[in-house]
C-alpha cells in the first residue's frame, strides 16, 4: 500500500511537471505585437513572457494565478471578466491565461477613437480611416450577423463575419465594405 501511494505521488509529480513544461512552452512562444503593444490570447508568465505592469484588457475573460505553484495545485484563480476595457495590474510571478479578448500595454491603450462604417459604403484605409488593429463591434447585436468585406491591396478579398465583436488589422490601401452598420475602434 505504501509503495502504491509512492507511485501515485510520483505520477502526480510527473503530470504536474508536464503541465508546467507545456505552460512554459506556450508562454515562451506568446505573441506580442511589438508595434502596437497588443498581446494575443494564450498563457503568459509575468516577468518572463510578459513584462509586469498595468495593461488595458479588452472584452473577454482573463484568468490569473499568483504563481505557477497555484496553477499546479489547482488553486482557484482570480477571473476578471471585462466588458469593453478595464485596467489590469499584472505582477511579477503571476500566471495569466486568456482565450478571447486582447491585452494592450498601457502606453498603447485603446483611444476608443471610433469610426462608423455605414452599410454599403466603401472605406479606404489610409484615406477614410487610419491603418492599424481594430476592435469591430456589431451594433445590431449577436442575432444579426454583419459581414465586412475586405479587399486588401494586391491580394484576394475576404470577408469577416461579426456576431458581436471581433478584431482585425487593416493596412493602407485596404478597402472595407459592410453589409450593415459597424463600429470599429482603433486599438491605438
C-alpha positions, 0 to 999 in steps of 0.5 A: 500500500505504501509503495502504491501511494509512492507511485501515485505521488510520483505520477502526480509529480510527473503530470504536474511537471508536464503541465508546467513544461507545456505552460512554459512552452506556450508562454515562451512562444506568446505573441506580442505585437511589438508595434502596437503593444497588443498581446494575443490570447494564450498563457503568459508568465509575468516577468518572463513572457510578459513584462509586469505592469498595468495593461488595458484588457479588452472584452473577454475573460482573463484568468490569473494565478499568483504563481505557477505553484497555484496553477499546479495545485489547482488553486482557484484563480482570480477571473476578471471578466471585462466588458469593453476595457478595464485596467489590469495590474499584472505582477511579477510571478503571476500566471495569466491565461486568456482565450478571447479578448486582447491585452494592450500595454498601457502606453498603447491603450485603446483611444476608443477613437471610433469610426462608423462604417455605414452599410454599403459604403466603401472605406479606404484605409489610409484615406477614410480611416487610419491603418492599424488593429481594430476592435469591430463591434456589431451594433445590431447585436449577436442575432444579426450577423454583419459581414465586412468585406475586405479587399486588401491591396494586391491580394484576394478579398475576404470577408469577416463575419461579426456576431458581436465583436471581433478584431482585425488589422487593416493596412493602407490601401485596404478597402472595407465594405459592410453589409450593415452598420459597424463600429470599429475602434482603433486599438491605438 
